[in-house]
Amino acid sequence: MIEVTSGKKFTKSSKRQVVLETELSETLYSSMKKFVLRNPSWDQYKLINSALATFLVQNGCDDRSVNEIYINQLFS
């Protein structure tokens, strides 16, 4: 089941955010947890955003915002 709710996070840039809730396999969750624990500059949100942006760009998405997330994660 995937639940998507719209919400706003009020920051200087006031970018709109969406909350996504989904089920992961235990293997994916465990690997994600290990990665985040070994890489303190990453968290689960950055990891998911990076993975989704990479998938979308590699599969033909040409949305400028998605490309920006993809490019930024390449250099972080």
PDB file of N, CA, C and O in Angstrom:
ATOM      1  N   MET A   1       0.841  -1.177   0.000  1.00  0.00           N
ATOM      2  CA  MET A   1       0.000   0.000   0.000  1.00  0.00           C
ATOM      3  C   MET A   1       0.883   1.236   0.000  1.00  0.00           C
ATOM      4  O   MET A   1       1.877   1.296   0.724  1.00  0.00           O
ATOM      5  N   ILE A   2       0.524   2.209  -0.803  1.00  0.00           N
ATOM      6  CA  ILE A   2       1.244   3.478  -0.832  1.00  0.00           C
ATOM      7  C   ILE A   2       0.261   4.579  -0.475  1.00  0.00           C
ATOM      8  O   ILE A   2      -0.808   4.693  -1.075  1.00  0.00           O
ATOM      9  N   GLU A   3       0.630   5.379   0.495  1.00  0.00           N
ATOM     10  CA  GLU A   3      -0.174   6.541   0.862  1.00  0.00           C
ATOM     11  C   GLU A   3       0.626   7.783   0.538  1.00  0.00           C
ATOM     12  O   GLU A   3       1.798   7.890   0.900  1.00  0.00           O
ATOM     13  N   VAL A   4      -0.001   8.715  -0.140  1.00  0.00           N
ATOM     14  CA  VAL A   4       0.667   9.964  -0.466  1.00  0.00           C
ATOM     15  C   VAL A   4      -0.172  11.096   0.095  1.00  0.00           C
ATOM     16  O   VAL A   4      -1.361  11.210  -0.203  1.00  0.00           O
ATOM     17  N   THR A   5       0.454  11.927   0.906  1.00  0.00           N
ATOM     18  CA  THR A   5      -0.231  13.096   1.432  1.00  0.00           C
ATOM     19  C   THR A   5       0.595  14.315   1.122  1.00  0.00           C
ATOM     20  O   THR A   5       1.825  14.258   1.101  1.00  0.00           O
ATOM     21  N   SER A   6      -0.067  15.399   0.886  1.00  0.00           N
ATOM     22  CA  SER A   6       0.628  16.628   0.540  1.00  0.00           C
ATOM     23  C   SER A   6       0.853  17.453   1.788  1.00  0.00           C
ATOM     24  O   SER A   6      -0.021  17.553   2.650  1.00  0.00           O
ATOM     25  N   GLY A   7       2.021  18.038   1.875  1.00  0.00           N
ATOM     26  CA  GLY A   7       2.327  18.886   3.016  1.00  0.00           C
ATOM     27  C   GLY A   7       3.341  19.919   2.604  1.00  0.00           C
ATOM     28  O   GLY A   7       4.016  19.765   1.587  1.00  0.00           O
ATOM     29  N   LYS A   8       3.451  20.964   3.382  1.00  0.00           N
ATOM     30  CA  LYS A   8       4.432  21.997   3.093  1.00  0.00           C
ATOM     31  C   LYS A   8       5.407  22.097   4.233  1.00  0.00           C
ATOM     32  O   LYS A   8       5.031  22.064   5.405  1.00  0.00           O
ATOM     33  N   LYS A   9       6.653  22.218   3.878  1.00  0.00           N
ATOM     34  CA  LYS A   9       7.694  22.473   4.863  1.00  0.00           C
ATOM     35  C   LYS A   9       8.134  23.904   4.615  1.00  0.00           C
ATOM     36  O   LYS A   9       8.617  24.228   3.530  1.00  0.00           O
ATOM     37  N   PHE A  10       7.973  24.744   5.594  1.00  0.00           N
ATOM     38  CA  PHE A  10       8.272  26.153   5.405  1.00  0.00           C
ATOM     39  C   PHE A  10       9.737  26.418   5.686  1.00  0.00           C
ATOM     40  O   PHE A  10      10.162  26.502   6.839  1.00  0.00           O
ATOM     41  N   THR A  11      10.485  26.545   4.639  1.00  0.00           N
ATOM     42  CA  THR A  11      11.894  26.884   4.728  1.00  0.00           C
ATOM     43  C   THR A  11      12.098  28.134   3.894  1.00  0.00           C
ATOM     44  O   THR A  11      11.151  28.684   3.332  1.00  0.00           O
ATOM     45  N   LYS A  12      13.321  28.568   3.820  1.00  0.00           N
ATOM     46  CA  LYS A  12      13.617  29.764   3.047  1.00  0.00           C
ATOM     47  C   LYS A  12      13.141  29.629   1.602  1.00  0.00           C
ATOM     48  O   LYS A  12      12.577  30.571   1.044  1.00  0.00           O
ATOM     49  N   SER A  13      13.368  28.448   0.987  1.00  0.00           N
ATOM     50  CA  SER A  13      12.956  28.248  -0.393  1.00  0.00           C
ATOM     51  C   SER A  13      11.508  27.797  -0.483  1.00  0.00           C
ATOM     52  O   SER A  13      10.917  27.840  -1.562  1.00  0.00           O
ATOM     53  N   SER A  14      10.923  27.363   0.633  1.00  0.00           N
ATOM     54  CA  SER A  14       9.532  26.927   0.712  1.00  0.00           C
ATOM     55  C   SER A  14       9.185  25.916  -0.371  1.00  0.00           C
ATOM     56  O   SER A  14       8.154  26.037  -1.032  1.00  0.00           O
ATOM     57  N   LYS A  15      10.054  24.910  -0.553  1.00  0.00           N
ATOM     58  CA  LYS A  15       9.781  23.856  -1.520  1.00  0.00           C
ATOM     59  C   LYS A  15       8.661  22.977  -0.987  1.00  0.00           C
ATOM     60  O   LYS A  15       8.577  22.713   0.213  1.00  0.00           O
ATOM     61  N   ARG A  16       7.827  22.539  -1.869  1.00  0.00           N
ATOM     62  CA  ARG A  16       6.716  21.680  -1.495  1.00  0.00           C
ATOM     63  C   ARG A  16       7.213  20.258  -1.296  1.00  0.00           C
ATOM     64  O   ARG A  16       8.044  19.779  -2.069  1.00  0.00           O
ATOM     65  N   GLN A  17       6.722  19.587  -0.284  1.00  0.00           N
ATOM     66  CA  GLN A  17       7.144  18.233   0.036  1.00  0.00           C
ATOM     67  C   GLN A  17       5.926  17.322   0.074  1.00  0.00           C
ATOM     68  O   GLN A  17       4.818  17.762   0.379  1.00  0.00           O
ATOM     69  N   VAL A  18       6.138  16.063  -0.235  1.00  0.00           N
ATOM     70  CA  VAL A  18       5.094  15.055  -0.192  1.00  0.00           C
ATOM     71  C   VAL A  18       5.573  13.929   0.708  1.00  0.00           C
ATOM     72  O   VAL A  18       6.735  13.528   0.647  1.00  0.00           O
ATOM     73  N   VAL A  19       4.684  13.423   1.537  1.00  0.00           N
ATOM     74  CA  VAL A  19       5.014  12.307   2.408  1.00  0.00           C
ATOM     75  C   VAL A  19       4.596  11.032   1.684  1.00  0.00           C
ATOM     76  O   VAL A  19       3.456  10.903   1.237  1.00  0.00           O
ATOM     77  N   LEU A  20       5.528  10.098   1.575  1.00  0.00           N
ATOM     78  CA  LEU A  20       5.285   8.839   0.888  1.00  0.00           C
ATOM     79  C   LEU A  20       5.485   7.704   1.878  1.00  0.00           C
ATOM     80  O   LEU A  20       6.533   7.604   2.516  1.00  0.00           O
ATOM     81  N   GLU A  21       4.491   6.860   2.001  1.00  0.00           N
ATOM     82  CA  GLU A  21       4.604   5.712   2.898  1.00  0.00           C
ATOM     83  C   GLU A  21       4.458   4.453   2.061  1.00  0.00           C
ATOM     84  O   GLU A  21       3.488   4.296   1.320  1.00  0.00           O
ATOM     85  N   THR A  22       5.435   3.554   2.186  1.00  0.00           N
ATOM     86  CA  THR A  22       5.406   2.319   1.408  1.00  0.00           C
ATOM     87  C   THR A  22       6.040   1.186   2.193  1.00  0.00           C
ATOM     88  O   THR A  22       6.738   1.414   3.181  1.00  0.00           O
ATOM     89  N   GLU A  23       5.795  -0.017   1.753  1.00  0.00           N
ATOM     90  CA  GLU A  23       6.404  -1.178   2.372  1.00  0.00           C
ATOM     91  C   GLU A  23       7.651  -1.550   1.587  1.00  0.00           C
ATOM     92  O   GLU A  23       7.659  -1.511   0.356  1.00  0.00           O
ATOM     93  N   LEU A  24       8.707  -1.914   2.314  1.00  0.00           N
ATOM     94  CA  LEU A  24       9.956  -2.367   1.709  1.00  0.00           C
ATOM     95  C   LEU A  24      10.198  -3.814   2.098  1.00  0.00           C
ATOM     96  O   LEU A  24       9.739  -4.284   3.140  1.00  0.00           O
ATOM     97  N   SER A  25      10.920  -4.502   1.247  1.00  0.00           N
ATOM     98  CA  SER A  25      11.328  -5.848   1.650  1.00  0.00           C
ATOM     99  C   SER A  25      12.313  -5.703   2.805  1.00  0.00           C
ATOM    100  O   SER A  25      12.969  -4.671   2.949  1.00  0.00           O
ATOM    101  N   GLU A  26      12.408  -6.730   3.613  1.00  0.00           N
ATOM    102  CA  GLU A  26      13.316  -6.685   4.754  1.00  0.00           C
ATOM    103  C   GLU A  26      14.766  -6.512   4.292  1.00  0.00           C
ATOM    104  O   GLU A  26      15.560  -5.842   4.951  1.00  0.00           O
ATOM    105  N   THR A  27      15.099  -7.122   3.156  1.00  0.00           N
ATOM    106  CA  THR A  27      16.456  -7.020   2.616  1.00  0.00           C
ATOM    107  C   THR A  27      16.791  -5.582   2.246  1.00  0.00           C
ATOM    108  O   THR A  27      17.868  -5.093   2.590  1.00  0.00           O
ATOM    109  N   LEU A  28      15.881  -4.895   1.547  1.00  0.00           N
ATOM    110  CA  LEU A  28      16.122  -3.497   1.184  1.00  0.00           C
ATOM    111  C   LEU A  28      16.242  -2.620   2.417  1.00  0.00           C
ATOM    112  O   LEU A  28      17.126  -1.767   2.497  1.00  0.00           O
ATOM    113  N   TYR A  29      15.352  -2.831   3.376  1.00  0.00           N
ATOM    114  CA  TYR A  29      15.381  -2.028   4.601  1.00  0.00           C
ATOM    115  C   TYR A  29      16.696  -2.235   5.354  1.00  0.00           C
ATOM    116  O   TYR A  29      17.318  -1.274   5.807  1.00  0.00           O
ATOM    117  N   SER A  30      17.105  -3.475   5.480  1.00  0.00           N
ATOM    118  CA  SER A  30      18.341  -3.788   6.190  1.00  0.00           C
ATOM    119  C   SER A  30      19.552  -3.160   5.498  1.00  0.00           C
ATOM    120  O   SER A  30      20.428  -2.598   6.155  1.00  0.00           O
ATOM    121  N   SER A  31      19.595  -3.258   4.182  1.00  0.00           N
ATOM    122  CA  SER A  31      20.705  -2.667   3.425  1.00  0.00           C
ATOM    123  C   SER A  31      20.708  -1.147   3.542  1.00  0.00           C
ATOM    124  O   SER A  31      21.765  -0.533   3.687  1.00  0.00           O
ATOM    125  N   MET A  32      19.529  -0.546   3.479  1.00  0.00           N
ATOM    126  CA  MET A  32      19.419   0.902   3.615  1.00  0.00           C
ATOM    127  C   MET A  32      19.904   1.338   5.006  1.00  0.00           C
ATOM    128  O   MET A  32      20.646   2.312   5.136  1.00  0.00           O
ATOM    129  N   LYS A  33      19.481   0.613   6.028  1.00  0.00           N
ATOM    130  CA  LYS A  33      19.861   0.937   7.402  1.00  0.00           C
ATOM    131  C   LYS A  33      21.374   0.837   7.582  1.00  0.00           C
ATOM    132  O   LYS A  33      21.983   1.720   8.187  1.00  0.00           O
ATOM    133  N   LYS A  34      21.991  -0.233   7.061  1.00  0.00           N
ATOM    134  CA  LYS A  34      23.437  -0.406   7.166  1.00  0.00           C
ATOM    135  C   LYS A  34      24.171   0.722   6.447  1.00  0.00           C
ATOM    136  O   LYS A  34      25.156   1.253   6.960  1.00  0.00           O
ATOM    137  N   PHE A  35      23.689   1.088   5.257  1.00  0.00           N
ATOM    138  CA  PHE A  35      24.330   2.160   4.493  1.00  0.00           C
ATOM    139  C   PHE A  35      24.284   3.475   5.261  1.00  0.00           C
ATOM    140  O   PHE A  35      25.295   4.169   5.372  1.00  0.00           O
ATOM    141  N   VAL A  36      23.127   3.813   5.782  1.00  0.00           N
ATOM    142  CA  VAL A  36      22.962   5.080   6.506  1.00  0.00           C
ATOM    143  C   VAL A  36      23.829   5.102   7.769  1.00  0.00           C
ATOM    144  O   VAL A  36      24.400   6.139   8.105  1.00  0.00           O
ATOM    145  N   LEU A  37      23.931   3.984   8.460  1.00  0.00           N
ATOM    146  CA  LEU A  37      24.759   3.926   9.660  1.00  0.00           C
ATOM    147  C   LEU A  37      26.246   4.062   9.344  1.00  0.00           C
ATOM    148  O   LEU A  37      26.997   4.614  10.147  1.00  0.00           O
ATOM    149  N   ARG A  38      26.678   3.566   8.187  1.00  0.00           N
ATOM    150  CA  ARG A  38      28.085   3.664   7.790  1.00  0.00           C
ATOM    151  C   ARG A  38      28.425   5.007   7.155  1.00  0.00           C
ATOM    152  O   ARG A  38      29.600   5.359   7.051  1.00  0.00           O
ATOM    153  N   ASN A  39      27.419   5.758   6.731  1.00  0.00           N
ATOM    154  CA  ASN A  39      27.635   7.029   6.028  1.00  0.00           C
ATOM    155  C   ASN A  39      26.866   8.143   6.733  1.00  0.00           C
ATOM    156  O   ASN A  39      25.724   8.429   6.375  1.00  0.00           O
ATOM    157  N   PRO A  40      27.480   8.771   7.729  1.00  0.00           N
ATOM    158  CA  PRO A  40      26.766   9.747   8.557  1.00  0.00           C
ATOM    159  C   PRO A  40      26.259  10.987   7.809  1.00  0.00           C
ATOM    160  O   PRO A  40      25.386  11.691   8.318  1.00  0.00           O
ATOM    161  N   SER A  41      26.782  11.263   6.631  1.00  0.00           N
ATOM    162  CA  SER A  41      26.286  12.419   5.878  1.00  0.00           C
ATOM    163  C   SER A  41      24.983  12.096   5.133  1.00  0.00           C
ATOM    164  O   SER A  41      24.369  12.983   4.539  1.00  0.00           O
ATOM    165  N   TRP A  42      24.569  10.840   5.168  1.00  0.00           N
ATOM    166  CA  TRP A  42      23.327  10.407   4.521  1.00  0.00           C
ATOM    167  C   TRP A  42      22.287  10.080   5.578  1.00  0.00           C
ATOM    168  O   TRP A  42      22.626   9.699   6.699  1.00  0.00           O
ATOM    169  N   ASP A  43      21.014  10.231   5.215  1.00  0.00           N
ATOM    170  CA  ASP A  43      19.919   9.734   6.028  1.00  0.00           C
ATOM    171  C   ASP A  43      18.936   9.035   5.096  1.00  0.00           C
ATOM    172  O   ASP A  43      19.120   9.048   3.879  1.00  0.00           O
ATOM    173  N   GLN A  44      17.902   8.430   5.655  1.00  0.00           N
ATOM    174  CA  GLN A  44      16.982   7.661   4.821  1.00  0.00           C
ATOM    175  C   GLN A  44      16.274   8.532   3.789  1.00  0.00           C
ATOM    176  O   GLN A  44      15.924   8.047   2.713  1.00  0.00           O
ATOM    177  N   TYR A  45      16.060   9.790   4.091  1.00  0.00           N
ATOM    178  CA  TYR A  45      15.365  10.686   3.162  1.00  0.00           C
ATOM    179  C   TYR A  45      16.251  11.017   1.968  1.00  0.00           C
ATOM    180  O   TYR A  45      15.800  11.001   0.822  1.00  0.00           O
ATOM    181  N   LYS A  46      17.507  11.315   2.245  1.00  0.00           N
ATOM    182  CA  LYS A  46      18.450  11.620   1.170  1.00  0.00           C
ATOM    183  C   LYS A  46      18.661  10.394   0.286  1.00  0.00           C
ATOM    184  O   LYS A  46      18.742  10.511  -0.937  1.00  0.00           O
ATOM    185  N   LEU A  47      18.748   9.223   0.905  1.00  0.00           N
ATOM    186  CA  LEU A  47      18.946   7.986   0.162  1.00  0.00           C
ATOM    187  C   LEU A  47      17.764   7.702  -0.768  1.00  0.00           C
ATOM    188  O   LEU A  47      17.965   7.388  -1.941  1.00  0.00           O
ATOM    189  N   ILE A  48      16.553   7.807  -0.266  1.00  0.00           N
ATOM    190  CA  ILE A  48      15.363   7.550  -1.084  1.00  0.00           C
ATOM    191  C   ILE A  48      15.246   8.583  -2.201  1.00  0.00           C
ATOM    192  O   ILE A  48      14.963   8.223  -3.344  1.00  0.00           O
ATOM    193  N   ASN A  49      15.461   9.867  -1.887  1.00  0.00           N
ATOM    194  CA  ASN A  49      15.406  10.905  -2.919  1.00  0.00           C
ATOM    195  C   ASN A  49      16.433  10.651  -4.011  1.00  0.00           C
ATOM    196  O   ASN A  49      16.130  10.791  -5.196  1.00  0.00           O
ATOM    197  N   SER A  50      17.637  10.282  -3.619  1.00  0.00           N
ATOM    198  CA  SER A  50      18.699  10.007  -4.571  1.00  0.00           C
ATOM    199  C   SER A  50      18.352   8.805  -5.445  1.00  0.00           C
ATOM    200  O   SER A  50      18.515   8.853  -6.664  1.00  0.00           O
ATOM    201  N   ALA A  51      17.878   7.734  -4.825  1.00  0.00           N
ATOM    202  CA  ALA A  51      17.537   6.524  -5.571  1.00  0.00           C
ATOM    203  C   ALA A  51      16.411   6.783  -6.570  1.00  0.00           C
ATOM    204  O   ALA A  51      16.482   6.341  -7.717  1.00  0.00           O
ATOM    205  N   LEU A  52      15.377   7.495  -6.137  1.00  0.00           N
ATOM    206  CA  LEU A  52      14.260   7.787  -7.038  1.00  0.00           C
ATOM    207  C   LEU A  52      14.681   8.709  -8.177  1.00  0.00           C
ATOM    208  O   LEU A  52      14.295   8.490  -9.325  1.00  0.00           O
ATOM    209  N   ALA A  53      15.463   9.731  -7.872  1.00  0.00           N
ATOM    210  CA  ALA A  53      15.929  10.655  -8.911  1.00  0.00           C
ATOM    211  C   ALA A  53      16.797   9.916  -9.926  1.00  0.00           C
ATOM    212  O   ALA A  53      16.660  10.124 -11.131  1.00  0.00           O
ATOM    213  N   THR A  54      17.686   9.058  -9.443  1.00  0.00           N
ATOM    214  CA  THR A  54      18.550   8.290 -10.345  1.00  0.00           C
ATOM    215  C   THR A  54      17.715   7.390 -11.248  1.00  0.00           C
ATOM    216  O   THR A  54      17.943   7.341 -12.456  1.00  0.00           O
ATOM    217  N   PHE A  55      16.760   6.687 -10.677  1.00  0.00           N
ATOM    218  CA  PHE A  55      15.887   5.814 -11.457  1.00  0.00           C
ATOM    219  C   PHE A  55      15.136   6.606 -12.525  1.00  0.00           C
ATOM    220  O   PHE A  55      15.096   6.207 -13.689  1.00  0.00           O
ATOM    221  N   LEU A  56      14.544   7.725 -12.124  1.00  0.00           N
ATOM    222  CA  LEU A  56      13.746   8.512 -13.067  1.00  0.00           C
ATOM    223  C   LEU A  56      14.590   9.074 -14.200  1.00  0.00           C
ATOM    224  O   LEU A  56      14.187   9.002 -15.361  1.00  0.00           O
ATOM    225  N   VAL A  57      15.754   9.634 -13.886  1.00  0.00           N
ATOM    226  CA  VAL A  57      16.629  10.206 -14.915  1.00  0.00           C
ATOM    227  C   VAL A  57      17.098   9.112 -15.876  1.00  0.00           C
ATOM    228  O   VAL A  57      17.112   9.313 -17.091  1.00  0.00           O
ATOM    229  N   GLN A  58      17.478   7.967 -15.335  1.00  0.00           N
ATOM    230  CA  GLN A  58      17.962   6.878 -16.179  1.00  0.00           C
ATOM    231  C   GLN A  58      16.864   6.275 -17.049  1.00  0.00           C
ATOM    232  O   GLN A  58      17.145   5.563 -18.013  1.00  0.00           O
ATOM    233  N   ASN A  59      15.615   6.565 -16.701  1.00  0.00           N
ATOM    234  CA  ASN A  59      14.491   6.032 -17.469  1.00  0.00           C
ATOM    235  C   ASN A  59      13.736   7.113 -18.231  1.00  0.00           C
ATOM    236  O   ASN A  59      12.554   6.959 -18.539  1.00  0.00           O
ATOM    237  N   GLY A  60      14.432   8.214 -18.533  1.00  0.00           N
ATOM    238  CA  GLY A  60      13.888   9.197 -19.464  1.00  0.00           C
ATOM    239  C   GLY A  60      13.181  10.400 -18.887  1.00  0.00           C
ATOM    240  O   GLY A  60      12.646  11.205 -19.650  1.00  0.00           O
ATOM    241  N   CYS A  61      13.152  10.562 -17.579  1.00  0.00           N
ATOM    242  CA  CYS A  61      12.507  11.744 -16.995  1.00  0.00           C
ATOM    243  C   CYS A  61      13.330  12.985 -17.334  1.00  0.00           C
ATOM    244  O   CYS A  61      14.545  13.011 -17.139  1.00  0.00           O
ATOM    245  N   ASP A  62      12.652  14.006 -17.840  1.00  0.00           N
ATOM    246  CA  ASP A  62      13.373  15.231 -18.186  1.00  0.00           C
ATOM    247  C   ASP A  62      12.906  16.431 -17.360  1.00  0.00           C
ATOM    248  O   ASP A  62      13.110  17.580 -17.751  1.00  0.00           O
ATOM    249  N   ASP A  63      12.281  16.156 -16.219  1.00  0.00           N
ATOM    250  CA  ASP A  63      11.853  17.222 -15.315  1.00  0.00           C
ATOM    251  C   ASP A  63      13.086  17.894 -14.727  1.00  0.00           C
ATOM    252  O   ASP A  63      13.982  17.225 -14.212  1.00  0.00           O
ATOM    253  N   ARG A  64      13.124  19.193 -14.806  1.00  0.00           N
ATOM    254  CA  ARG A  64      14.292  19.958 -14.372  1.00  0.00           C
ATOM    255  C   ARG A  64      14.611  19.770 -12.884  1.00  0.00           C
ATOM    256  O   ARG A  64      15.778  19.664 -12.506  1.00  0.00           O
ATOM    257  N   SER A  65      13.585  19.730 -12.053  1.00  0.00           N
ATOM    258  CA  SER A  65      13.788  19.552 -10.608  1.00  0.00           C
ATOM    259  C   SER A  65      14.374  18.183 -10.286  1.00  0.00           C
ATOM    260  O   SER A  65      15.234  18.061  -9.414  1.00  0.00           O
ATOM    261  N   VAL A  66      13.910  17.159 -10.986  1.00  0.00           N
ATOM    262  CA  VAL A  66      14.436  15.813 -10.778  1.00  0.00           C
ATOM    263  C   VAL A  66      15.892  15.752 -11.226  1.00  0.00           C
ATOM    264  O   VAL A  66      16.733  15.166 -10.545  1.00  0.00           O
ATOM    265  N   ASN A  67      16.185  16.360 -12.374  1.00  0.00           N
ATOM    266  CA  ASN A  67      17.574  16.405 -12.853  1.00  0.00           C
ATOM    267  C   ASN A  67      18.477  17.133 -11.864  1.00  0.00           C
ATOM    268  O   ASN A  67      19.630  16.743 -11.678  1.00  0.00           O
ATOM    269  N   GLU A  68      17.973  18.173 -11.236  1.00  0.00           N
ATOM    270  CA  GLU A  68      18.764  18.919 -10.249  1.00  0.00           C
ATOM    271  C   GLU A  68      19.095  18.041  -9.038  1.00  0.00           C
ATOM    272  O   GLU A  68      20.226  18.048  -8.551  1.00  0.00           O
ATOM    273  N   ILE A  69      18.114  17.293  -8.561  1.00  0.00           N
ATOM    274  CA  ILE A  69      18.360  16.384  -7.433  1.00  0.00           C
ATOM    275  C   ILE A  69      19.391  15.342  -7.835  1.00  0.00           C
ATOM    276  O   ILE A  69      20.295  15.028  -7.061  1.00  0.00           O
ATOM    277  N   TYR A  70      19.260  14.808  -9.039  1.00  0.00           N
ATOM    278  CA  TYR A  70      20.182  13.786  -9.546  1.00  0.00           C
ATOM    279  C   TYR A  70      21.612  14.344  -9.630  1.00  0.00           C
ATOM    280  O   TYR A  70      22.554  13.708  -9.156  1.00  0.00           O
ATOM    281  N   ILE A  71      21.770  15.511 -10.225  1.00  0.00           N
ATOM    282  CA  ILE A  71      23.105  16.114 -10.392  1.00  0.00           C
ATOM    283  C   ILE A  71      23.699  16.425  -9.013  1.00  0.00           C
ATOM    284  O   ILE A  71      24.876  16.155  -8.773  1.00  0.00           O
ATOM    285  N   ASN A  72      22.896  16.986  -8.114  1.00  0.00           N
ATOM    286  CA  ASN A  72      23.403  17.338  -6.780  1.00  0.00           C
ATOM    287  C   ASN A  72      23.898  16.109  -6.026  1.00  0.00           C
ATOM    288  O   ASN A  72      24.918  16.171  -5.341  1.00  0.00           O
ATOM    289  N   GLN A  73      23.186  15.001  -6.147  1.00  0.00           N
ATOM    290  CA  GLN A  73      23.615  13.803  -5.414  1.00  0.00           C
ATOM    291  C   GLN A  73      24.864  13.189  -6.010  1.00  0.00           C
ATOM    292  O   GLN A  73      25.578  12.468  -5.314  1.00  0.00           O
ATOM    293  N   LEU A  74      25.151  13.451  -7.276  1.00  0.00           N
ATOM    294  CA  LEU A  74      26.384  12.953  -7.877  1.00  0.00           C
ATOM    295  C   LEU A  74      27.618  13.594  -7.250  1.00  0.00           C
ATOM    296  O   LEU A  74      28.679  12.974  -7.178  1.00  0.00           O
ATOM    297  N   PHE A  75      27.472  14.839  -6.795  1.00  0.00           N
ATOM    298  CA  PHE A  75      28.598  15.581  -6.271  1.00  0.00           C
ATOM    299  C   PHE A  75      28.599  15.712  -4.760  1.00  0.00           C
ATOM    300  O   PHE A  75      29.371  16.496  -4.209  1.00  0.00           O
ATOM    301  N   SER A  76      27.750  14.958  -4.084  1.00  0.00           N
ATOM    302  CA  SER A  76      27.741  15.034  -2.608  1.00  0.00           C
ATOM    303  C   SER A  76      28.288  13.784  -1.991  1.00  0.00           C
ATOM    304  O   SER A  76      28.353  13.677  -0.766  1.00  0.00           O
TER     305      SER A  76
END
